Amino acid sequence: MENKKNKIAGEGCEILVPFNDRKPLKEIERSIIKTYRKNIWSKFIKAIKEYELIQDGDKIAVAISGGKDSLLMAKLFQELYRNGVQNFEVEYIAMDPGYHPDIRKLLEDNCNYLEIPVKIFDADIFQVADKIASDYPCYMCARMRRGALYGKAKELGCNKLALGHHFNDVIETVMLNLLCAGNFKTMMPKLKAKNFEDMELIRPLYLIEEKYIQRFIQSSGIWPLNCACMVAAKRIGNKRYEIKDLIESLKENFINVDMNIFRAAENVNMDAIIGWEKDGKKHSFLDEY
């Protein structure tokens, strides 16, 4: 079998990308509706309906990082359109924040193979984030990347930006806020953009567990990008990974702990809350005591 080597950001680190192991495109697409109908397709449809993520006349920018989540999200939108839901338009966009050329090529190859008509644009975000936040550039990088995606979406006439955050991202965010920030805050399925008028962010993978996304990608033979950051490639230590491990360890002693964390944000009892914040203003239970 002939493999293609692609260098990952970092000191001489390489990966082998087995392009010949990829399944035929039609088989990959069919598996979304058939093999993963219960755990991916149905959860995608449920999120769209339950959280009202798509309305008539929407033009949605589907953001593709090249990772497993965004590649699946792009294919889900294509399948949604093929299955008769055609009350919206889609633009597939991908930002190159300063990838190694081989990483950029891998992104292009995957999108071409999956027949995702992506528009790739350049943004020198890795370098800028490193300059202004050199100790820990990841947070600044994420903010800058989202701003650049909003800007491109707006330029293309879109009113919504779709990001590939999934169920596990949601519950990890809840736990990060509890344990590291001392507040209770979840990742919302949709929200209005603060700095881009008439723009909304949506998360169509909100109910899909990461393990099923991983299984889909592995079975497809597609080799997705990871972070591919040229700045933080040699840095270790990430609280989100620690939280991910913590939740996995909790599963050993608590049944349905991941779903219970998720549902906690749906079942907040305001009569049993000491304090809360609404529209930037803090409130106390004493205000209504």
KOLMITI-514751 format. One record per residue (C-alpha): x, y negated, z negated; residue in three letters. Coordinates in pm, 1 decimal. Layout:
% KOLMITI-514751
ATOM     east    north       up res
ATOM        X        Y        Z ALA
...
***
This chain:
% KOLMITI-514751
ATOM     east    north       up res
ATOM      0.0      0.0      0.0 MET
ATOM    131.9   -339.9     93.6 GLU
ATOM    111.3   -602.1   -178.4 ASN
ATOM    162.0   -975.8   -170.5 LYS
ATOM    365.1  -1147.3   -443.4 LYS
ATOM    251.0  -1481.2   -585.7 ASN
ATOM    451.7  -1671.5   -846.3 LYS
ATOM    264.7  -1779.9  -1155.3 ILE
ATOM    359.3  -2109.7  -1320.9 ALA
ATOM    651.7  -2054.2  -1555.2 GLY
ATOM   1002.9  -1927.2  -1564.2 GLU
ATOM   1021.0  -1674.1  -1282.7 GLY
ATOM    696.3  -1501.3  -1378.8 CYS
ATOM    536.0  -1317.4  -1087.8 GLU
ATOM    221.1  -1120.8  -1024.8 ILE
ATOM    144.0   -864.2   -759.7 LEU
ATOM   -177.5   -940.8   -575.4 VAL
ATOM   -311.2   -620.0   -416.1 PRO
ATOM   -511.4   -776.9   -134.0 PHE
ATOM   -563.9   -434.9     24.6 ASN
ATOM   -750.6   -319.8   -286.4 ASP
ATOM  -1032.1   -565.2   -235.1 ARG
ATOM  -1368.4   -410.5   -162.8 LYS
ATOM  -1557.4   -508.9    154.5 PRO
ATOM  -1739.2   -838.6    107.4 LEU
ATOM  -2084.9   -690.4    165.6 LYS
ATOM  -2019.9   -432.4   -105.5 GLU
ATOM  -1908.9   -703.1   -348.0 ILE
ATOM  -2220.9   -907.7   -275.9 GLU
ATOM  -2450.0   -606.2   -303.3 ARG
ATOM  -2306.5   -516.3   -644.1 SER
ATOM  -2425.6   -849.5   -787.8 ILE
ATOM  -2787.0   -760.9   -712.9 ILE
ATOM  -2760.4   -385.4   -771.1 LYS
ATOM  -2482.7   -274.3  -1008.8 THR
ATOM  -2483.2   -590.5  -1219.6 TYR
ATOM  -2849.0   -680.3  -1182.4 ARG
ATOM  -2928.8   -649.9  -1553.6 LYS
ATOM  -2619.2   -806.6  -1704.6 ASN
ATOM  -2526.5  -1072.3  -1446.9 ILE
ATOM  -2795.1  -1147.3  -1188.3 TRP
ATOM  -3094.2  -1138.8  -1426.7 SER
ATOM  -2910.7  -1345.8  -1688.1 LYS
ATOM  -2819.6  -1601.6  -1421.0 PHE
ATOM  -3183.2  -1631.0  -1312.5 ILE
ATOM  -3302.2  -1645.4  -1673.6 LYS
ATOM  -3068.6  -1934.8  -1757.4 ALA
ATOM  -3180.6  -2131.3  -1451.7 ILE
ATOM  -3548.5  -2088.4  -1545.1 LYS
ATOM  -3523.7  -2112.0  -1923.8 GLU
ATOM  -3307.2  -2424.4  -1926.7 TYR
ATOM  -3452.1  -2576.8  -1607.1 GLU
ATOM  -3108.2  -2609.3  -1448.1 LEU
ATOM  -3230.1  -2654.2  -1088.9 ILE
ATOM  -3509.2  -2880.2   -964.5 GLN
ATOM  -3645.4  -2942.0   -616.8 ASP
ATOM  -3415.2  -3159.8   -411.2 GLY
ATOM  -3104.7  -3108.7   -624.8 ASP
ATOM  -2765.9  -3123.6   -460.4 LYS
ATOM  -2527.4  -2924.4   -677.3 ILE
ATOM  -2149.5  -2934.8   -674.9 ALA
ATOM  -2030.8  -2586.8   -775.9 VAL
ATOM  -1685.9  -2630.8   -926.9 ALA
ATOM  -1440.9  -2353.1   -839.6 ILE
ATOM  -1123.7  -2330.2  -1044.1 SER
ATOM  -1033.3  -2001.8   -878.9 GLY
ATOM  -1081.7  -1806.7  -1201.4 GLY
ATOM  -1313.7  -1509.4  -1242.4 LYS
ATOM  -1602.9  -1713.6  -1381.4 ASP
ATOM  -1619.5  -1977.3  -1109.6 SER
ATOM  -1574.5  -1725.6   -826.1 LEU
ATOM  -1868.8  -1525.7   -956.9 LEU
ATOM  -2074.3  -1842.8  -1003.5 MET
ATOM  -2016.1  -1940.1   -639.4 ALA
ATOM  -2133.1  -1598.2   -520.2 LYS
ATOM  -2439.3  -1616.8   -748.3 LEU
ATOM  -2542.6  -1946.7   -591.8 PHE
ATOM  -2501.8  -1794.7   -246.1 GLN
ATOM  -2714.0  -1494.6   -344.0 GLU
ATOM  -2977.3  -1722.1   -497.0 LEU
ATOM  -3007.2  -1907.8   -166.6 TYR
ATOM  -3017.7  -1584.0     33.8 ARG
ATOM  -3294.0  -1451.5   -188.9 ASN
ATOM  -3528.3  -1730.2    -89.7 GLY
ATOM  -3463.4  -2003.1   -346.8 VAL
ATOM  -3378.7  -2282.1   -104.6 GLN
ATOM  -3512.1  -2590.2   -277.7 ASN
ATOM  -3160.7  -2723.6   -337.9 PHE
ATOM  -2830.7  -2791.9   -160.5 GLU
ATOM  -2483.0  -2682.5   -266.0 VAL
ATOM  -2131.9  -2813.6   -218.1 GLU
ATOM  -1847.9  -2585.9   -325.9 TYR
ATOM  -1556.5  -2792.2   -455.3 ILE
ATOM  -1215.4  -2703.3   -593.9 ALA
ATOM   -952.2  -2932.7   -732.7 MET
ATOM   -578.6  -2874.2   -700.6 ASP
ATOM   -443.4  -3042.2  -1016.5 PRO
ATOM    -84.5  -2964.1   -923.4 GLY
ATOM    -72.1  -2590.6   -862.4 TYR
ATOM    235.8  -2404.3   -746.0 HIS
ATOM    194.0  -2358.1   -366.1 PRO
ATOM    149.4  -1982.1   -410.7 ASP
ATOM   -134.2  -2041.4   -658.7 ILE
ATOM   -300.5  -2279.7   -414.8 ARG
ATOM   -267.0  -2013.9   -143.2 LYS
ATOM   -425.4  -1750.0   -368.9 LEU
ATOM   -722.1  -1980.5   -432.2 LEU
ATOM   -764.0  -2038.9    -59.1 GLU
ATOM   -728.6  -1668.8     25.6 ASP
ATOM   -989.9  -1563.1   -230.6 ASN
ATOM  -1241.4  -1823.2   -115.3 CYS
ATOM  -1184.8  -1731.6    249.5 ASN
ATOM  -1229.2  -1360.4    178.7 TYR
ATOM  -1546.0  -1423.3    -24.6 LEU
ATOM  -1673.0  -1661.7    245.9 GLU
ATOM  -1708.6  -1950.4      3.2 ILE
ATOM  -1692.9  -2272.2    210.3 PRO
ATOM  -1491.7  -2461.3    -47.6 VAL
ATOM  -1371.0  -2819.8    -18.9 LYS
ATOM  -1031.1  -2845.6   -191.2 ILE
ATOM   -904.3  -3186.0   -299.5 PHE
ATOM   -579.3  -3290.1   -467.0 ASP
ATOM   -542.0  -3457.9   -805.4 ALA
ATOM   -207.8  -3498.3   -983.4 ASP
ATOM   -356.8  -3408.2  -1320.2 ILE
ATOM   -100.7  -3163.2  -1460.8 PHE
ATOM    179.5  -3418.8  -1437.2 GLN
ATOM    -26.5  -3708.9  -1571.4 VAL
ATOM   -162.4  -3506.8  -1864.3 ALA
ATOM    189.2  -3400.9  -1957.7 ASP
ATOM    306.7  -3762.3  -1960.4 LYS
ATOM     29.1  -3904.5  -2176.8 ILE
ATOM    -26.1  -3604.5  -2406.0 ALA
ATOM    294.7  -3404.5  -2394.2 SER
ATOM    253.4  -3230.5  -2732.8 ASP
ATOM    -77.7  -3070.6  -2638.1 TYR
ATOM   -188.3  -3162.5  -2286.2 PRO
ATOM   -471.2  -2907.8  -2252.0 CYS
ATOM   -747.2  -3125.0  -2401.5 TYR
ATOM   -647.4  -3427.3  -2194.6 MET
ATOM   -613.0  -3209.3  -1884.5 CYS
ATOM   -965.4  -3069.8  -1932.3 ALA
ATOM  -1113.5  -3418.3  -1966.1 ARG
ATOM   -929.6  -3546.9  -1661.1 MET
ATOM  -1025.9  -3244.2  -1452.9 ARG
ATOM  -1393.0  -3286.1  -1538.3 ARG
ATOM  -1377.0  -3656.1  -1451.7 GLY
ATOM  -1217.5  -3576.3  -1116.0 ALA
ATOM  -1483.6  -3313.5  -1043.6 LEU
ATOM  -1762.8  -3556.7  -1130.4 TYR
ATOM  -1604.7  -3814.2   -901.0 GLY
ATOM  -1582.0  -3570.8   -609.7 LYS
ATOM  -1937.0  -3448.2   -668.1 ALA
ATOM  -2063.0  -3806.5   -666.8 LYS
ATOM  -1868.2  -3876.6   -347.6 GLU
ATOM  -2043.2  -3581.7   -179.4 LEU
ATOM  -2385.5  -3707.5   -281.8 GLY
ATOM  -2446.2  -3448.3   -552.7 CYS
ATOM  -2654.1  -3513.7   -862.7 ASN
ATOM  -2535.8  -3208.6  -1057.6 LYS
ATOM  -2203.4  -3043.1  -1135.7 LEU
ATOM  -2206.9  -2668.7  -1214.7 ALA
ATOM  -1931.2  -2530.4  -1436.5 LEU
ATOM  -1859.0  -2164.2  -1507.4 GLY
ATOM  -1879.4  -2152.8  -1886.8 HIS
ATOM  -2032.0  -1826.1  -2006.5 HIS
ATOM  -2194.0  -1679.0  -2320.1 PHE
ATOM  -1863.3  -1616.1  -2495.1 ASN
ATOM  -1747.4  -1972.9  -2432.2 ASP
ATOM  -2065.4  -2087.7  -2606.4 VAL
ATOM  -2026.0  -1884.0  -2924.5 ILE
ATOM  -1651.7  -1952.3  -2941.4 GLU
ATOM  -1728.4  -2325.1  -2925.7 THR
ATOM  -1971.8  -2291.3  -3216.5 VAL
ATOM  -1709.6  -2113.0  -3427.0 MET
ATOM  -1432.6  -2355.3  -3328.7 LEU
ATOM  -1644.1  -2647.1  -3445.5 ASN
ATOM  -1737.9  -2474.2  -3770.2 LEU
ATOM  -1389.1  -2359.2  -3865.1 LEU
ATOM  -1170.1  -2631.7  -3716.0 CYS
ATOM  -1384.0  -2946.6  -3704.8 ALA
ATOM  -1624.8  -2896.5  -3994.7 GLY
ATOM  -1938.5  -2952.0  -3790.7 ASN
ATOM  -2210.7  -2747.9  -3622.6 PHE
ATOM  -2214.8  -2814.8  -3252.3 LYS
ATOM  -2272.5  -2584.8  -2958.7 THR
ATOM  -2196.1  -2601.7  -2588.0 MET
ATOM  -2517.3  -2716.6  -2419.0 MET
ATOM  -2661.5  -2544.4  -2108.6 PRO
ATOM  -2701.2  -2887.1  -1949.0 LYS
ATOM  -2624.2  -3245.7  -2038.5 LEU
ATOM  -2620.7  -3588.0  -1878.6 LYS
ATOM  -2280.7  -3726.7  -1779.8 ALA
ATOM  -2173.2  -4019.9  -1995.6 LYS
ATOM  -1955.7  -4199.8  -1742.1 ASN
ATOM  -2126.8  -4104.5  -1416.0 PHE
ATOM  -2473.0  -4247.5  -1368.6 GLU
ATOM  -2745.7  -4007.5  -1254.3 ASP
ATOM  -2512.1  -3706.2  -1283.0 MET
ATOM  -2583.2  -3394.9  -1487.4 GLU
ATOM  -2364.5  -3102.7  -1588.3 LEU
ATOM  -2516.5  -2752.8  -1578.7 ILE
ATOM  -2384.4  -2414.4  -1694.2 ARG
ATOM  -2561.8  -2135.8  -1500.5 PRO
ATOM  -2350.4  -1855.1  -1655.7 LEU
ATOM  -2466.2  -1957.7  -2003.4 TYR
ATOM  -2628.2  -1620.9  -2088.1 LEU
ATOM  -2375.5  -1392.5  -1914.7 ILE
ATOM  -2125.5  -1208.8  -2135.0 GLU
ATOM  -1763.6  -1233.6  -2030.6 GLU
ATOM  -1708.4   -857.8  -2032.0 LYS
ATOM  -1949.7   -813.7  -1740.9 TYR
ATOM  -1778.3  -1089.2  -1544.4 ILE
ATOM  -1448.6   -910.4  -1600.3 GLN
ATOM  -1597.3   -578.6  -1485.9 ARG
ATOM  -1741.4   -736.4  -1172.5 PHE
ATOM  -1410.9   -898.0  -1075.9 ILE
ATOM  -1208.7   -585.4  -1150.5 GLN
ATOM  -1442.5   -363.9   -949.4 SER
ATOM  -1433.0   -609.2   -656.7 SER
ATOM  -1054.5   -592.8   -632.5 GLY
ATOM  -1032.7   -972.6   -630.1 ILE
ATOM   -731.9  -1117.1   -813.4 TRP
ATOM   -848.6  -1448.0   -968.4 PRO
ATOM   -639.9  -1734.8  -1095.3 LEU
ATOM   -580.9  -1773.4  -1465.7 ASN
ATOM   -510.2  -2121.4  -1606.7 CYS
ATOM   -215.1  -2154.7  -1361.4 ALA
ATOM    -99.2  -2463.8  -1548.7 CYS
ATOM    246.6  -2591.3  -1452.0 MET
ATOM    275.9  -2779.1  -1784.0 VAL
ATOM    163.5  -2541.1  -2057.1 ALA
ATOM    276.1  -2215.7  -1896.6 ALA
ATOM    547.3  -2148.3  -2157.5 LYS
ATOM    348.7  -2270.4  -2456.8 ARG
ATOM    172.5  -2027.7  -2685.1 ILE
ATOM    -85.5  -2063.2  -2956.6 GLY
ATOM   -442.2  -2141.1  -2870.2 ASN
ATOM   -719.3  -2165.4  -3128.7 LYS
ATOM   -981.4  -2046.2  -2879.8 ARG
ATOM   -796.3  -1714.3  -2839.5 TYR
ATOM   -777.2  -1682.0  -3217.4 GLU
ATOM  -1153.0  -1742.0  -3242.9 ILE
ATOM  -1214.0  -1484.0  -2968.1 LYS
ATOM  -1017.5  -1226.3  -3171.3 ASP
ATOM  -1200.6  -1326.2  -3489.6 LEU
ATOM  -1542.7  -1267.1  -3332.6 ILE
ATOM  -1428.8   -927.6  -3205.0 GLU
ATOM  -1312.7   -832.6  -3555.1 SER
ATOM  -1643.8   -946.7  -3706.6 LEU
ATOM  -1829.1   -706.4  -3476.6 LYS
ATOM  -1681.5   -417.8  -3674.9 GLU
ATOM  -1884.4   -509.4  -3986.1 ASN
ATOM  -2171.6   -726.8  -3860.9 PHE
ATOM  -2428.4   -596.2  -3611.5 ILE
ATOM  -2506.3   -831.0  -3322.2 ASN
ATOM  -2278.1  -1098.1  -3467.4 VAL
ATOM  -2214.0  -1257.7  -3127.3 ASP
ATOM  -2585.3  -1292.3  -3050.5 MET
ATOM  -2653.2  -1419.2  -3403.2 ASN
ATOM  -2392.6  -1693.1  -3358.1 ILE
ATOM  -2559.2  -1786.5  -3029.6 PHE
ATOM  -2910.0  -1787.6  -3178.8 ARG
ATOM  -2801.9  -1998.6  -3476.3 ALA
ATOM  -2805.1  -2301.6  -3245.7 ALA
ATOM  -3164.1  -2217.8  -3145.2 GLU
ATOM  -3288.2  -2173.2  -3501.9 ASN
ATOM  -3159.4  -2473.3  -3695.9 VAL
ATOM  -3385.2  -2539.8  -3994.9 ASN
ATOM  -3381.5  -2917.5  -4040.6 MET
ATOM  -3535.9  -2877.4  -4388.8 ASP
ATOM  -3218.9  -2700.1  -4500.2 ALA
ATOM  -2958.0  -2936.7  -4354.4 ILE
ATOM  -2766.0  -3182.0  -4574.3 ILE
ATOM  -2672.6  -3416.6  -4293.2 GLY
ATOM  -2698.0  -3453.9  -3917.6 TRP
ATOM  -2616.0  -3693.8  -3638.2 GLU
ATOM  -2857.0  -3820.0  -3372.9 LYS
ATOM  -2768.9  -4066.3  -3094.6 ASP
ATOM  -2445.9  -4155.1  -3272.5 GLY
ATOM  -2618.1  -4235.0  -3602.5 LYS
ATOM  -2562.0  -4025.6  -3914.6 LYS
ATOM  -2858.3  -3911.7  -4124.9 HIS
ATOM  -2887.9  -3753.6  -4471.5 SER
ATOM  -3151.4  -3532.3  -4628.6 PHE
ATOM  -3174.0  -3804.2  -4895.6 LEU
ATOM  -3326.7  -4040.1  -4636.8 ASP
ATOM  -3646.5  -3832.4  -4649.6 GLU
ATOM  -3614.7  -3692.2  -5002.0 TYR
***
